Amino acid sequence: MNFRHHLGKLSWTALDKVLFIVYGFVTLIQIRHLRPEEWGLAAQLVTLQTWVFIICDGSALQSIIQFGVDSNDRGRVNFLTLILVVCIAMGISVAVMLFQTPLAMVFNEPRFADVAATLPVFVALTLPRAFALKLLMRDLRMRDVFFVDLAWFGSMAVMTAFMLGNNIFNGYEDMKVISLGGVACSSLVALVCEIGRAHV
């Protein structure tokens, strides 16, 4: 393996990881400006969304990389994986919404109903990002991965700065807007990258 041939991909990968580190400081600012109960509710929403996609990644999305190496099988693998991921992700999120009452008792959170109702929307907005990222990673298109994550973290950072600057960053509802808006921007960029590649 010639290291120089992969220097570009490694550089984009390193830059991508820097985004995660930088946004960590944005998160600290968000925590500082929210009451603990407001941050806790927002954390529940993000944690549940993360849990859904951990399950999707381990049970379905990895097959894009494992079985999509052969270009002859990619179309079938991609289609079957997409159907499976949508069923798993939306199935879990809708189940959480349907069982919101007992879950609210488990979490001891009377406002969990809003988290449960928002989760399917959050998951649906995340699906294009999650699926496209696996395709990009399979093809080692680390530059595109960077821009997908930049759209995610960048849009959330901009929305946070705007809300703080206008003194309208007050609670869970604001964090919900930031989370939904950020993942929607990231999914849009992911789709543009993947569709653009398909037409090259």
Order of alpha helices (4+ residues) and beta strands (2+ residues): alpha-alpha-alpha-alpha-alpha-alpha-alpha-alpha
